[in-house]
Amino acid sequence: MESSSKLPLHLCHVHKLSIFINRTHIFFHSIALVFLLYYRASFFFFQDTTKTKATTLAWLLVFVSEIVLSFEWLLSQSFRWSPVSRTAFPERLPGDDKLPGVDVFICTADPEKEPTVGVMNTVLSAMAMDYPPEKLHVYLSDDGGAAVTLKGMREAWRFAKWWLPFCRRYGIKCRAPEAYFSAEEEDADFGGIEFIQDREYIKLPELTGEIWVQEKYEVFKKRVREKATVGDTRSVLGRDHPAVIEVIQETSNDDAIQENETKNMPLLVYVSREKRPSHPHYFKAGALNVLLRVSGVISNSPYILGLDCDMHCHDPSSARQAMCFHLDPKISPSLAFVQFPQKFHNISNNDIYDSQLRSAFWLLWQGFDGVGGPCVSGTGYYIKRLSLCSSSIQEDGDPMKLRQSFGPSIEFIKSLHQNNKPDMLIHRKNALLNEAQLLASCTFENGTKWGEEASWFHVWVCGGRCLHRVSFALQRWTSGLVDVAISKFCPLIYGPLKTYTFVQSMCYAELALFPIFYFLPLWCFATIPQLCLLNGIPLYPEVSNSYFIVFSFVFISSISKHLYEVLSTGFTFRHWINEQRIWMMKSVTSHLYGSVDAFMKKIGMREASFFPTNKVDDVDQLKRYNMGVFDFQTSILFLAPMAALVILNMASFVVGISRVIFLGELDKFFIQVFIPFYVILMNYPIVEGMLIRKDRGRIPPSVTLLSAVVSLIFYSLGSIIFM
């Protein structure tokens, strides 16, 4: 039998069938696009008696949109060029005493939008991971500086003394107590027969009687919420306040007692950095920089797990799985981080808002991995600390140069070349906490090179529940992506020189540019063919024309490939419809506003800002979401464009049908009649929200009326331009 030390820690599986299907589709679809673009370009080079300035303008707009969308499609195929998946074997890792330390970074900013109980669930799930507790250190960055968050941390520490032994004894898989206790038993693959029999309680050797864990959790939640009611839940995001750093533990004056209590508990640290109105704080990036420095002088683990405050560790073995890659000597020197997918426990079967992000986490990131590795997804990544501190660090580095790069803290500079030494916390606790105060000050980064360098290669290991939350979150993400696209780090220019492969640079380019490449063409396709149909201007080949087959093939090829990808990843036809619909909605709203926001920041018309996504659920909205009904209680800036475009398409469809019936122009306008029909079909919930529904979640009549006026203005302008 082969020794486990000689067996690989992980395997990479190449998806040969998917590669064949994808590349075959790329080949034929590309040929069809070439013919389509040739047909469109030939209009401008051949004489036509029907050609007018209005017709030429309409054709030009559609032609440009088709070029942009074709280029976006080409970039997106980089994700499909060489998809892979990976399997880790944590049972083959060395013993616990040889595993490296892991620091967990969790960021929160506003207890009103990010409820403290939910944040503490993330903290508890991190503390309960299947990893040696003496090598696990959990840091919470509270950028809101609210007293309730610090008090919640203390309560979480007390509850963890019950929760962690419970999870270890029964091998619980879901270690966020809220998700665990709310899960149905038939869905919970949490433990074995012994666990099922004793699910609700646990006996601890050092305690008498039976302790009901669920009751303890209810007490924990009640105490946290009471502190939220009595204490300070207001964010001090814009106020002056000093740094607050506290190692969470029982308030005992006896060091021996403290050491005994924390023996089987991970280190838990609360960090609220100093903020002053006169100093920029760089939002979440600034908070992570502070955590990096503070943890460097307290625990200094070589690896870091980054978590959003509402993303708990669903798989307690994730740290061990990540170490299967980080400890592999063949790839470790060039490996920066291991990215895990985001999965959501509160998504309905009919995921109307595509909150599971299926395309990204079930498809694109596996393709990204096959060409060099994905980008950081914001949460669920195990990153090497050294990769965040620049590859220029050397063991014999000049101390003066290091101070110029990393700041004046001697302790932090020493930590750059030290291994994890957790015992330092006990012997030098006060000195280190004082140093941590300096590291969390708002002036520490002045005159340094923090955040200027990072390069890495990485691997991938395989939401919102209301339209308002989804739209604003997508707008914020879009703004960040377009920020990169229009910066000096634009992947089209910067990427080929820095990425692992050229195809990987195409992946980065698609991620940065897709909001722009979607909202421009979709606004065109949602208006120009419809306005031309209303004015009797044909834009597409007649049914009897051989090029009709080309346009039909491109459309059928696109939607059938999308349907194949949805079905092959284990989802349903209904989910395909949901993805098509939400793609249209977010392209004409969130991508538009996010792109405009990025350009305004670029030219200095507005300052960068960050508003946490509201994670507080409304009962009525949640009920509608679970029923698969859209909730249109969102900003008029999002509703009006969507409704106006649907009304315009409804009007053009009616006129198109009239032309077909009374003028016999089916052959001439078939495609232009089909386009608004498809738009209406896919966006039927908007039609329903305007005309049929009477509940609170409908589109308000005032918005419908405003949208109708906007559509009329579109028609009037179109009549003037295209006459």
Wavefront OBJ file of the C-alpha trace (Angstrom):
o trace
v 0.000 0.000 0.000
v 1.381 3.389 -1.035
v 2.327 5.763 1.751
v 0.024 8.768 2.144
v 3.097 11.022 2.094
v 3.764 9.942 -1.504
v 0.180 10.411 -2.681
v -0.792 13.727 -4.288
v -2.597 16.234 -2.083
v -4.880 17.221 -4.945
v -5.857 16.327 -8.510
v -6.822 18.477 -11.475
v -9.566 17.121 -13.766
v -9.673 18.409 -17.347
v -13.223 18.512 -18.749
v -12.448 17.042 -22.182
v -16.058 16.698 -23.338
v -16.870 20.277 -22.341
v -13.734 21.495 -24.118
v -14.768 19.690 -27.319
v -18.326 21.036 -27.189
v -17.187 24.568 -26.359
v -14.534 24.778 -29.055
v -16.846 23.292 -31.666
v -19.465 25.882 -30.779
v -16.868 28.663 -30.902
v -15.808 27.568 -34.392
v -19.275 27.487 -35.970
v -20.612 30.508 -34.088
v -17.574 32.550 -35.140
v -18.145 31.702 -38.799
v -21.786 32.769 -38.488
v -20.760 36.064 -36.866
v -18.344 36.777 -39.710
v -21.148 36.348 -42.248
v -23.499 38.465 -40.123
v -21.016 41.315 -39.862
v -20.227 41.053 -43.581
v -23.915 41.397 -44.377
v -24.172 44.442 -42.140
v -20.980 46.066 -43.512
v -21.954 45.461 -47.131
v -24.896 47.833 -46.691
v -22.478 50.753 -46.469
v -20.479 49.804 -49.583
v -23.199 48.924 -52.083
v -25.666 51.297 -53.688
v -29.264 50.895 -52.593
v -32.188 52.978 -53.776
v -33.837 52.685 -50.338
v -30.768 54.030 -48.524
v -31.370 57.339 -46.738
v -29.580 59.210 -43.978
v -32.127 57.907 -41.447
v -31.743 54.335 -42.669
v -27.964 54.603 -42.668
v -27.947 55.920 -39.094
v -30.166 53.089 -37.878
v -28.028 50.476 -39.632
v -24.861 52.050 -38.261
v -26.143 51.969 -34.665
v -27.205 48.353 -34.972
v -23.929 47.443 -36.716
v -21.825 48.994 -33.943
v -23.931 47.181 -31.328
v -23.450 43.871 -33.123
v -19.681 44.441 -33.276
v -19.526 45.276 -29.555
v -21.656 42.283 -28.586
v -19.610 39.993 -30.851
v -16.384 41.185 -29.239
v -17.886 40.633 -25.780
v -18.888 37.113 -26.845
v -15.352 36.450 -28.087
v -13.850 37.559 -24.769
v -16.335 35.413 -22.830
v -15.241 32.287 -24.705
v -11.904 32.462 -22.889
v -13.721 31.054 -19.846
v -14.872 28.095 -21.933
v -11.546 27.304 -23.600
v -10.118 24.882 -21.042
v -12.368 24.291 -17.985
v -11.024 22.176 -15.127
v -12.115 21.082 -11.677
v -10.037 20.057 -8.690
v -10.245 17.484 -5.929
v -8.401 17.930 -2.633
v -7.399 15.126 -0.253
v -7.153 16.714 3.214
v -6.752 13.289 4.817
v -3.288 13.159 3.206
v -2.059 16.294 4.955
v 0.637 16.025 7.638
v -0.359 15.990 11.307
v -1.981 18.971 12.998
v 1.291 19.971 14.608
v 2.794 20.541 11.138
v -0.073 22.588 9.694
v 0.507 26.340 9.267
v -1.545 28.960 11.069
v -4.570 30.638 9.471
v -5.843 34.141 10.220
v -9.501 34.809 9.360
v -10.450 38.346 8.288
v -14.128 39.328 8.526
v -15.306 42.841 7.677
v -18.503 44.608 8.745
v -19.450 48.278 8.486
v -23.023 49.000 9.604
v -24.987 47.023 12.234
v -28.283 48.419 10.931
v -27.742 46.977 7.448
v -25.635 44.026 8.594
v -27.427 42.684 11.703
v -25.065 41.758 14.502
v -26.535 38.278 14.986
v -25.777 37.465 11.347
v -22.234 38.808 11.634
v -21.650 36.749 14.776
v -22.840 33.640 12.906
v -20.016 34.204 10.448
v -17.587 34.640 13.354
v -18.804 31.439 15.028
v -18.602 29.422 11.796
v -14.986 30.557 11.372
v -14.115 29.689 14.966
v -15.688 26.240 14.547
v -13.687 25.203 11.479
v -12.067 21.779 11.498
v -8.558 23.092 12.112
v -6.258 23.054 15.135
v -7.732 25.809 17.357
v -4.322 27.001 18.489
v -3.514 27.723 14.827
v -6.758 29.535 14.023
v -7.162 33.269 14.686
v -10.369 35.169 13.887
v -10.322 38.950 13.394
v -13.432 41.089 12.957
v -13.007 44.558 11.453
v -15.844 46.832 12.582
v -15.735 49.881 10.335
v -18.975 51.124 11.846
v -17.405 51.368 15.299
v -20.741 50.452 16.908
v -20.731 49.317 20.534
v -23.242 46.547 19.750
v -20.710 44.788 17.506
v -18.064 44.651 20.236
v -20.651 43.434 22.743
v -21.828 40.863 20.207
v -18.264 39.572 19.920
v -18.130 39.007 23.671
v -21.437 37.140 23.585
v -20.242 35.070 20.615
v -17.144 34.070 22.602
v -19.342 32.822 25.474
v -21.674 30.892 23.168
v -18.692 29.433 21.259
v -17.718 27.496 24.416
v -20.936 25.492 23.896
v -21.109 25.548 20.114
v -17.558 24.453 19.234
v -17.570 21.229 21.336
v -21.018 20.389 19.921
v -19.750 20.729 16.342
v -16.613 18.708 17.061
v -18.405 15.907 18.871
v -20.986 15.271 16.138
v -18.985 16.300 13.063
v -21.452 19.045 12.176
v -20.978 20.241 8.612
v -22.906 23.526 8.722
v -21.266 25.412 11.581
v -23.193 28.667 11.453
v -25.822 28.089 14.160
v -28.581 30.127 12.474
v -28.282 28.166 9.218
v -27.977 24.901 11.113
v -30.992 25.330 13.393
v -33.188 26.687 10.586
v -32.374 23.835 8.192
v -34.892 21.076 7.648
v -33.731 17.724 8.928
v -34.181 16.007 5.586
v -31.954 18.622 3.925
v -29.316 18.648 6.621
v -26.378 16.474 5.878
v -24.886 17.442 9.191
v -23.961 14.268 11.016
v -24.525 10.559 11.575
v -27.116 8.470 13.418
v -25.775 9.419 16.843
v -26.133 13.078 15.928
v -29.711 12.654 14.659
v -30.715 10.986 17.911
v -29.154 13.704 20.049
v -29.512 16.660 17.682
v -31.029 19.117 20.139
v -28.671 18.703 23.064
v -25.165 17.886 24.164
v -23.469 16.731 27.382
v -20.130 18.225 28.259
v -17.905 16.309 30.694
v -17.106 19.356 32.802
v -20.757 20.353 33.230
v -23.663 18.657 35.026
v -26.929 17.822 33.310
v -28.041 18.203 29.720
v -27.337 21.489 27.966
v -29.728 22.369 25.212
v -27.620 23.979 22.513
v -30.547 25.438 20.654
v -31.818 27.056 23.831
v -28.347 28.428 24.451
v -28.384 29.884 20.953
v -31.759 31.521 21.530
v -30.391 33.054 24.731
v -27.341 34.254 22.797
v -29.531 35.924 20.147
v -31.734 37.520 22.769
v -28.764 38.992 24.621
v -27.250 40.386 21.412
v -30.554 41.947 20.354
v -31.079 43.415 23.791
v -27.682 45.052 23.558
v -28.640 46.319 20.100
v -31.797 47.849 21.578
v -30.156 49.389 24.621
v -26.707 50.016 23.165
v -25.397 51.994 20.250
v -26.356 50.553 16.852
v -25.644 53.762 15.005
v -22.724 53.652 12.613
v -20.014 56.159 13.362
v -18.701 55.777 9.830
v -18.373 59.542 9.397
v -17.309 60.431 12.953
v -13.969 60.916 14.654
v -12.962 57.928 16.741
v -9.699 56.326 17.834
v -8.647 52.777 17.142
v -10.182 50.097 19.362
v -8.530 46.671 19.503
v -9.613 44.012 21.962
v -8.687 40.357 22.356
v -11.989 38.747 23.319
v -11.848 36.536 26.404
v -13.433 36.095 29.807
v -12.871 38.994 32.183
v -10.698 37.073 34.623
v -7.626 38.585 36.245
v -5.946 35.205 36.566
v -3.715 34.537 33.552
v -3.682 30.811 34.321
v -7.491 30.683 34.193
v -7.508 32.627 30.920
v -5.016 30.247 29.336
v -7.094 27.228 30.418
v -10.322 28.739 29.055
v -8.768 29.539 25.685
v -6.914 26.247 25.304
v -9.384 24.760 22.793
v -10.668 28.062 21.449
v -9.301 30.014 18.489
v -8.014 33.510 19.122
v -10.790 36.100 18.669
v -9.869 39.753 18.079
v -12.074 42.832 17.591
v -10.555 45.640 15.482
v -12.040 49.072 14.847
v -9.501 51.266 13.088
v -9.043 54.970 13.708
v -11.079 57.216 11.396
v -10.805 60.964 10.958
v -12.712 63.168 8.480
v -9.467 64.670 7.217
v -7.941 61.303 6.283
v -9.192 58.974 3.504
v -10.023 55.499 4.766
v -10.415 53.606 1.437
v -13.473 51.665 2.597
v -13.107 47.866 2.787
v -9.617 47.858 1.230
v -8.405 50.148 3.997
v -9.996 47.918 6.629
v -8.247 44.839 5.203
v -4.906 46.670 5.214
v -5.356 47.376 8.920
v -6.261 43.735 9.631
v -3.164 42.626 7.743
v -0.930 44.809 9.905
v -2.631 44.162 13.249
v -2.695 40.398 12.721
v 0.979 40.556 11.715
v 2.062 41.507 15.239
v -0.466 39.331 17.077
v -0.663 35.973 15.273
v 1.178 36.477 11.952
v -0.196 33.356 10.304
v 1.243 32.642 6.852
v -2.244 32.188 5.363
v -5.368 34.355 5.529
v -9.020 33.496 4.967
v -11.118 36.451 3.812
v -14.862 36.366 4.563
v -17.759 38.740 4.062
v -19.746 39.229 7.242
v -22.764 37.379 5.797
v -20.783 34.473 4.299
v -20.267 31.671 6.797
v -17.942 28.692 6.383
v -20.321 26.017 5.113
v -17.617 23.354 4.828
v -15.524 23.162 8.025
v -12.768 21.323 6.140
v -12.163 24.223 3.744
v -8.943 25.288 5.492
v -7.519 21.793 5.185
v -8.591 21.622 1.534
v -6.848 24.930 0.845
v -3.686 23.641 2.494
v -3.676 20.735 0.020
v -2.736 23.323 -2.598
v -0.683 25.730 -0.513
v 1.500 22.930 0.892
v 2.139 21.311 -2.484
v 5.829 22.111 -3.211
v 5.220 21.904 -6.975
v 2.829 24.876 -7.127
v 3.220 26.600 -3.756
v 6.055 29.000 -4.760
v 3.855 30.644 -7.419
v 0.480 30.133 -5.748
v -1.102 33.194 -4.128
v -4.571 32.048 -3.122
v -7.213 29.343 -3.316
v -10.735 30.575 -4.071
v -13.847 28.745 -2.875
v -17.300 29.301 -4.426
v -20.080 31.247 -2.775
v -23.216 29.224 -2.090
v -26.423 30.493 -0.547
v -28.642 28.639 1.905
v -31.593 31.051 1.617
v -32.266 30.848 -2.143
v -35.707 29.706 -3.320
v -36.106 26.905 -5.855
v -37.254 29.482 -8.403
v -34.257 31.796 -8.187
v -35.890 34.737 -10.001
v -33.002 37.162 -9.369
v -30.199 34.685 -10.214
v -28.824 35.233 -6.721
v -26.861 31.973 -6.856
v -24.614 33.493 -9.554
v -24.665 30.134 -11.328
v -22.746 31.309 -14.357
v -19.820 32.568 -12.282
v -19.469 29.854 -9.648
v -20.540 26.779 -11.605
v -19.015 27.617 -14.968
v -16.847 30.689 -15.503
v -14.480 30.247 -12.572
v -13.704 26.642 -13.571
v -12.801 27.933 -17.017
v -10.783 30.727 -15.420
v -8.898 28.115 -13.411
v -7.967 26.209 -16.548
v -6.137 29.193 -18.063
v -4.226 30.383 -14.999
v -6.667 30.861 -12.155
v -9.572 33.161 -11.201
v -9.522 36.545 -9.551
v -10.407 37.035 -5.893
v -14.190 36.824 -5.515
v -14.316 39.098 -2.472
v -14.932 36.308 0.036
v -14.014 32.666 0.616
v -10.348 32.898 -0.395
v -7.288 31.511 1.389
v -4.456 33.848 0.454
v -0.766 33.664 1.216
v 0.243 36.560 3.483
v 3.512 37.044 1.610
v 1.649 37.693 -1.658
v 0.012 40.720 -0.018
v 3.313 42.144 1.187
v 5.064 42.243 -2.214
v 7.458 39.774 -3.766
v 10.325 42.216 -3.191
v 10.735 41.214 0.478
v 14.028 39.420 1.086
v 15.430 37.939 4.259
v 18.360 40.352 4.120
v 16.278 43.338 3.047
v 17.390 46.832 3.997
v 15.408 47.839 7.147
v 15.212 51.477 6.001
v 13.730 50.476 2.650
v 11.263 48.176 4.394
v 10.167 51.056 6.638
v 9.636 53.227 3.573
v 7.474 50.503 2.039
v 5.595 49.184 5.069
v 5.605 51.997 7.603
v 7.445 52.844 10.843
v 6.395 49.852 12.961
v 9.485 47.806 13.836
v 7.321 44.958 15.164
v 5.429 44.719 11.873
v 8.633 44.765 9.820
v 9.998 41.977 12.020
v 6.795 40.021 11.413
v 7.442 40.047 7.650
v 10.209 37.485 8.161
v 8.847 35.561 11.148
v 6.792 32.417 11.356
v 3.620 32.302 13.397
v 4.355 32.649 17.147
v 1.031 32.610 19.019
v 2.673 32.403 22.455
v 3.814 36.007 21.991
v 0.267 37.095 22.783
v 0.503 35.896 26.383
v 3.986 37.141 27.201
v 3.807 40.490 25.443
v 0.087 41.153 25.213
v 0.071 44.760 26.368
v 3.065 45.774 24.263
v 1.642 44.137 21.160
v -1.788 45.700 21.623
v -0.156 49.119 21.948
v 1.727 48.437 18.722
v -1.512 47.319 17.106
v -3.063 50.689 18.015
v -0.320 52.369 15.982
v -0.865 49.995 13.072
v -4.608 50.803 13.073
v -4.095 54.569 13.050
v -5.411 56.596 10.121
v -1.989 58.126 9.397
v 0.076 54.942 9.365
v 0.021 54.505 5.567
v 1.133 58.070 4.826
v 4.354 58.071 2.784
v 4.390 54.272 2.370
v 3.787 51.933 -0.571
v 0.790 50.105 0.848
v -1.352 48.554 -1.889
v 0.922 49.315 -4.830
v 2.167 45.818 -5.739
v 0.748 42.314 -5.986
v 1.179 39.495 -8.503
v -0.043 35.931 -8.280
v -1.277 32.731 -9.813
v -4.204 30.956 -8.204
v -6.665 28.039 -8.264
v -10.403 27.597 -7.885
v -12.042 24.910 -5.756
v -15.253 23.824 -6.506
v -27.807 36.794 -2.601
v -30.048 38.963 -2.775
v -33.776 38.236 -2.425
v -35.412 41.423 -3.695
v -34.962 43.487 -6.847
v -33.964 46.598 -4.880
v -31.064 44.849 -3.140
v -29.953 43.024 -6.281
v -30.026 46.175 -8.430
v -27.992 48.309 -6.050
v -25.470 45.533 -5.377
v -24.986 45.008 -9.117
v -24.579 48.745 -9.647
v -21.846 48.855 -7.010
v -20.054 45.828 -8.469
v -20.359 47.276 -11.969
v -18.831 50.556 -10.843
v -15.844 48.711 -9.371
v -15.312 46.609 -12.502
v -15.507 49.598 -14.830
v -13.094 51.463 -12.517
v -10.525 48.838 -13.494
v -11.492 48.915 -17.177
v -10.840 52.658 -17.490
v -7.710 52.724 -15.310
v -4.072 52.182 -16.247
v -4.646 48.545 -15.269
v -7.170 47.939 -18.085
v -6.814 44.201 -18.826
v -6.800 44.750 -22.587
v -3.554 46.742 -22.246
v -2.034 45.758 -18.899
v -3.256 42.150 -18.813
v -1.200 40.475 -21.585
v 2.016 41.636 -19.888
v 1.132 40.489 -16.364
v -1.196 37.490 -16.553
v -0.246 33.830 -16.549
v -1.550 33.263 -20.111
v -3.004 35.448 -22.884
v -6.341 33.652 -22.582
v -6.356 34.527 -18.875
v -5.934 38.198 -19.794
v -9.039 37.815 -21.985
v -10.921 36.541 -18.927
v -9.894 39.600 -16.929
v -10.826 41.861 -19.848
v -14.293 40.305 -20.064
v -14.862 40.786 -16.337
v -13.855 44.437 -16.442
v -15.611 45.382 -19.667
v -18.789 43.299 -19.793
v -20.990 45.955 -18.083
v -20.136 48.476 -20.820
v -20.328 45.845 -23.568
v -23.790 44.787 -22.396
v -25.628 48.009 -21.575
v -24.705 49.784 -24.836
v -25.868 47.033 -27.269
v -28.923 46.063 -25.222
v -30.187 49.635 -25.079
v -29.738 49.739 -28.846
v -31.485 46.411 -29.506
v -34.325 47.377 -27.158
v -35.017 50.643 -29.014
v -33.611 50.991 -32.548
v -35.285 47.970 -34.269
v -38.558 48.862 -32.530
v -38.473 52.526 -33.565
v -37.600 51.507 -37.115
v -40.481 49.043 -37.132
v -42.842 51.798 -36.015
v -41.563 53.913 -38.914
v -41.500 51.110 -41.492
v -37.693 50.844 -41.827
v -36.357 47.271 -42.277
v -33.065 46.469 -40.538
v -32.787 42.721 -41.043
v -32.814 40.367 -44.044
v -36.140 39.118 -45.331
v -37.151 35.528 -44.636
v -36.506 34.680 -48.295
v -32.957 36.093 -48.070
v -30.186 33.550 -47.451
v -28.740 35.789 -44.709
v -31.923 35.216 -42.710
v -30.465 31.785 -41.939
v -27.290 33.431 -40.613
v -29.158 35.712 -38.186
v -31.394 32.832 -37.102
v -28.392 30.584 -36.528
v -26.598 33.192 -34.376
v -29.687 33.660 -32.191
v -30.462 29.953 -31.833
v -26.799 29.105 -31.297
v -26.510 31.645 -28.470
v -29.616 30.699 -26.537
v -29.187 26.944 -27.050
v -25.576 27.104 -25.784
v -26.750 29.060 -22.750
v -29.512 26.503 -22.153
v -26.988 23.656 -22.444
v -24.730 25.310 -19.869
v -27.637 25.805 -17.455
v -28.826 22.212 -17.778
v -25.316 20.710 -17.662
v -24.609 22.444 -14.340
v -27.682 20.829 -12.766
v -30.207 23.659 -13.145
v -33.549 23.768 -14.932
v -35.223 25.329 -17.968
v -36.992 27.744 -15.633
v -33.638 28.898 -14.315
v -32.528 29.554 -17.897
v -35.530 31.851 -18.353
v -34.704 33.623 -15.076
v -31.112 34.195 -16.190
v -32.190 35.551 -19.577
v -34.637 37.910 -17.887
v -32.366 39.239 -15.154
v -29.554 39.666 -17.716
v -31.784 42.015 -19.710
v -32.948 43.881 -16.597
v -29.539 44.461 -15.080
v -27.926 45.342 -18.425
v -30.238 48.307 -19.046
v -30.179 49.544 -15.419
v -27.432 48.415 -13.031
v -24.741 48.142 -15.695
v -25.713 51.510 -17.119
v -25.700 53.353 -13.786
v -22.603 51.564 -12.516
v -20.678 52.451 -15.687
v -21.797 56.083 -15.528
v -20.775 56.191 -11.849
v -17.289 54.902 -12.717
v -16.813 57.477 -15.485
v -18.008 60.289 -13.200
v -15.454 59.264 -10.577
v -12.774 59.115 -13.255
v -13.351 62.715 -14.371
v -13.761 63.975 -10.802
v -17.493 64.745 -10.902
v -18.106 62.668 -7.771
v -16.120 60.999 -5.006
v -15.815 57.292 -4.456
v -18.311 55.931 -1.928
v -19.289 52.650 -0.360
v -22.661 51.653 1.062
v -23.048 48.151 2.515
v -25.781 46.051 0.958
v -28.772 45.921 3.281
v -28.992 42.382 4.663
v -32.189 42.904 6.678
v -35.078 40.910 5.181
v -38.583 42.354 4.776
v -41.244 39.714 5.583
v -43.537 40.595 2.666
v -40.645 40.763 0.222
v -39.394 37.393 1.442
v -42.863 35.865 0.985
v -43.097 37.146 -2.595
v -39.570 35.941 -3.324
v -40.342 32.420 -2.126
v -43.463 32.447 -4.319
v -41.367 33.402 -7.351
v -43.008 36.835 -7.648
v -40.957 39.942 -8.450
v -40.930 42.711 -5.883
v -40.740 46.071 -7.664
v -40.337 48.200 -4.535
v -37.159 49.844 -5.708
v -35.931 53.178 -7.015
v -37.765 54.782 -9.914
v -34.337 55.084 -11.578
v -34.398 51.300 -11.975
v -38.113 50.828 -12.624
v -38.758 53.571 -15.176
v -36.180 52.476 -17.804
v -37.273 48.836 -17.644
v -40.970 49.681 -17.830
v -40.450 52.270 -20.588
v -38.554 49.803 -22.750
v -41.197 47.112 -22.254
v -43.975 49.573 -23.182
v -42.050 50.616 -26.311
v -41.617 46.964 -27.289
v -45.318 46.273 -26.672
v -46.272 49.159 -28.947
v -43.860 48.101 -31.702
v -45.079 44.497 -31.481
v -48.691 45.601 -31.938
v -47.717 47.763 -34.935
v -45.624 44.920 -36.332
v -48.508 42.460 -36.117
v -50.717 45.036 -37.839
v -48.198 45.320 -40.662
v -48.099 41.544 -41.008
v -51.900 41.205 -41.064
v -52.962 44.223 -43.080
v -49.914 44.871 -45.309
v -48.591 41.323 -45.673
v -45.068 42.315 -44.576
v -44.208 39.181 -42.614
v -41.312 38.357 -44.931
v -39.944 41.901 -44.642
v -40.265 42.479 -40.882
v -40.244 39.000 -39.354
v -37.069 39.530 -37.277
v -38.131 43.016 -36.182
v -41.498 41.668 -35.032
v -39.833 38.732 -33.274
v -37.404 40.927 -31.262
v -40.120 42.835 -29.290
v -42.080 39.596 -28.899
v -39.026 37.953 -27.278
v -38.423 40.992 -25.061
v -42.061 40.985 -23.878
v -42.053 37.216 -23.346
v -38.886 37.262 -21.255
v -39.973 40.326 -19.290
v -43.552 39.289 -18.652
v -43.191 39.956 -14.877
v -42.794 43.651 -15.746
v -45.971 43.580 -17.844
v -47.718 41.794 -14.985
v -46.380 44.317 -12.477
v -47.697 47.238 -14.524
v -51.098 45.946 -15.655
v -52.287 42.976 -13.590
v -50.965 42.886 -10.039
v -52.567 44.878 -7.219
v -50.251 43.993 -4.302
v -47.613 46.257 -2.706
v -44.862 44.710 -4.787
v -46.316 45.819 -8.122
v -44.990 48.671 -10.242
v -46.770 51.802 -8.967
v -49.271 53.317 -11.469
v -47.388 56.614 -11.293
v -44.215 54.852 -12.509
v -46.188 53.105 -15.271
v -47.583 56.453 -16.398
v -44.141 58.068 -16.313
v -42.696 55.143 -18.274
v -45.442 55.486 -20.884
v -44.529 59.161 -21.290
v -40.852 58.256 -21.653
v -41.787 55.675 -24.318
v -43.827 58.313 -26.153
v -40.815 60.634 -26.084
v -38.672 57.806 -27.480
v -41.193 57.292 -30.273
v -41.355 61.004 -31.077
v -37.578 61.297 -31.235
v -37.414 58.149 -33.343
v -39.984 59.508 -35.753
v -37.975 62.705 -36.156
v -34.640 60.905 -36.587
v -35.736 57.952 -38.719
v -38.256 59.621 -41.012
l 1 2 3 4 5 6 7 8 9 10 11 12 13 14 15 16 17 18 19 20 21 22 23 24 25 26 27 28 29 30 31 32 33 34 35 36 37 38 39 40 41 42 43 44 45 46 47 48 49 50 51 52 53 54 55 56 57 58 59 60 61 62 63 64 65 66 67 68 69 70 71 72 73 74 75 76 77 78 79 80 81 82 83 84 85 86 87 88 89 90 91 92 93 94 95 96 97 98 99 100 101 102 103 104 105 106 107 108 109 110 111 112 113 114 115 116 117 118 119 120 121 122 123 124 125 126 127 128 129 130 131 132 133 134 135 136 137 138 139 140 141 142 143 144 145 146 147 148 149 150 151 152 153 154 155 156 157 158 159 160 161 162 163 164 165 166 167 168 169 170 171 172 173 174 175 176 177 178 179 180 181 182 183 184 185 186 187 188 189 190 191 192 193 194 195 196 197 198 199 200 201 202 203 204 205 206 207 208 209 210 211 212 213 214 215 216 217 218 219 220 221 222 223 224 225 226 227 228 229 230 231 232 233 234 235 236 237 238 239 240 241 242 243 244 245 246 247 248 249 250 251 252 253 254 255 256 257 258 259 260 261 262 263 264 265 266 267 268 269 270 271 272 273 274 275 276 277 278 279 280 281 282 283 284 285 286 287 288 289 290 291 292 293 294 295 296 297 298 299 300 301 302 303 304 305 306 307 308 309 310 311 312 313 314 315 316 317 318 319 320 321 322 323 324 325 326 327 328 329 330 331 332 333 334 335 336 337 338 339 340 341 342 343 344 345 346 347 348 349 350 351 352 353 354 355 356 357 358 359 360 361 362 363 364 365 366 367 368 369 370 371 372 373 374 375 376 377 378 379 380 381 382 383 384 385 386 387 388 389 390 391 392 393 394 395 396 397 398 399 400 401 402 403 404 405 406 407 408 409 410 411 412 413 414 415 416 417 418 419 420 421 422 423 424 425 426 427 428 429 430 431 432 433 434 435 436 437 438 439 440 441 442 443 444 445 446 447 448 449 450 451 452 453 454 455 456 457 458 459 460 461 462
l 463 464 465 466 467 468 469 470 471 472 473 474 475 476 477 478 479 480 481 482 483 484 485 486 487 488 489 490 491 492 493 494 495 496 497 498 499 500 501 502 503 504 505 506 507 508 509 510 511 512 513 514 515 516 517 518 519 520 521 522 523 524 525 526 527 528 529 530 531 532 533 534 535 536 537 538 539 540 541 542 543 544 545 546 547 548 549 550 551 552 553 554 555 556 557 558 559 560 561 562 563 564 565 566 567 568 569 570 571 572 573 574 575 576 577 578 579 580 581 582 583 584 585 586 587 588 589 590 591 592 593 594 595 596 597 598 599 600 601 602 603 604 605 606 607 608 609 610 611 612 613 614 615 616 617 618 619 620 621 622 623 624 625 626 627 628 629 630 631 632 633 634 635 636 637 638 639 640 641 642 643 644 645 646 647 648 649 650 651 652 653 654 655 656 657 658 659 660 661 662 663 664 665 666 667 668 669 670 671 672 673 674 675 676 677 678 679 680 681 682 683 684 685 686 687 688 689 690 691 692 693 694 695 696 697 698 699 700 701 702 703 704 705 706 707 708 709 710 711 712 713 714 715 716 717 718 719 720 721 722 723
